Each structure stands twice: as structure tokens, then as C-alpha cells.
Amino acid sequence: MGKLGKKSASAERDSSGAAAGRRKDRSGDRPAGKERALRVEIVVREQRLRLWRGDTVLFCCAISTSKSGLGSEPGSHRTPTGRFRVAEKHGHGAQLGTIFRSREPAGRWQADSRVVADDLITSRLLWLEGMESHNANTYQRYIYLHGTNQEHLLGRPHSHGCVRLANDAVITLFDLVPEGTEVRID
């Protein structure tokens, strides 16, 4: 489950949830980061996603990257690295647990259902586009940030190339970031 709140990078590392108060920029006239663009950081070695505005973490959650490792080769089922942007968002207004096939609603998964081996794309998806030559095929590889029916596997690599999030976390992220938001996977 994600944590939502405004925290400095050091506060995010040092506490387990209490949000720091509003910080002022050097001019003291407005909250820091107000004009700064949002960016998503995915740290593979930590299996964590953080949403930043300037030096403030707005949201943090566990994720799952590829069990096959990192890479951009077509058909490799690996998670690509580098700079990306959110090219498209799908699932606005869908119920938690909605299953997507070809980015269209195709049923509903419920958390109290039995665990199935299928790697379902659930609740929301944010389709990534690579911004560097080595990951330029990301969009054509259908690499998403998406909800999963396998939330019990978050925190360790287990996906087929996409970045999995808990269903409530992907809904929160979806609601916070517009298309075009920068994403970094390292």
C-alpha cells in the first residue's frame, strides 16, 4: 500500500509515514516545488516507486519489476531502464480490480478471490514511452505501470517486464500524474 504525503527526501527515509510540514522555498513566498514538474522514480534494487515534486516525495509504494531482470530487448520480458514519459493513461473511473485486456475493461478481479497464476493488468495502467535510444521501443513493447492481482509478490521482482503496483497505489498514482510525466527506472 502506498504512502501519500509531502515529505522531504530525508524525512521519507527516516520515518515510516508521518508527513513533514509544508516547506518554503528560499524566497519564503510560496511552498517549495509548487511550480516544479512531477516525476516518478522507480528504484529496482529497492523495488520502490516514489513520486516527486522537486525534492519532496508526494507518494511512495512497493512495486514489482521483471523476474527476468532489466533490459529493452523485444520479447525479453525484462523491465527497461532509463528515462521515460507517461504516454497514455487507461482506466479512468474504473472500479478497483477491473481487469484490462488490450487496455479495455474485460471483467473484475477481487482481492478476496483465489490467487490465480495469470499476470492480470488491473485497476489502472500508465503506458510508458522510452526517451532514450536504448529504450525507444518501450511503447511498442507495451510496458506499463499497472495494478496487479498478485499484490502478495510486491517488493520483489516477479513481473513479465511491466512495473506492478498494488491496486490502490496505481489508482492514487494515476490520479496524481498527468500524461507526459517523466519516469525514471534505475
Phi, psi and omega in degrees: 000141183279162176245130181244132179163163179265116181221145173289164180302319180290323178294323180297324181281329189267343182233166183256013176166332184292125181283141175286159178291173179292133179259151177258148174283181185300329181285339180075003185270337184210159178300141179298143175080359184303319182268351184281145181289152173287151172212146179254131177242127176243118181255106187298315184297334178265344187054050181229148172243136175231137173257123183246150162230108187064233179257022181248127175278122178266333186202143180214139179204162174285148179223177172221121175262189188293136174287347178267002178098201185250144177161168184240009182291133177303137178077003184279341185060029178257155176276125179286157179242164176112208183261137180220175168222154174285109183278318181214151175238135180229139175114008181308126177081356180290150178292150175305131180091000176301133178268134178247135171231128185053037176068016178242143177302136184219026181134192183216134174255140179240139185304331180274002176288164177294151178286129177247151183288338180302140176270089183277147173262115189233155171070301180205159170216142176242114187272126184266149173236128180289143182248004181232159184300323183287343180237017183298342180271006185303315180298317180291338177274357180059051178271122183237160157262123186210160173288162184222154172272001182242053182299334180294346180261000178295147181099356176213152181296126179202003183275182178253024178128326178286177174250115181271144175228161170297153183298316178293327179291317181292328176294316178299311180300314179305316182288336184269330187250135175275164170303145182096349180298137178288139176232136177237128177242118179228000000 
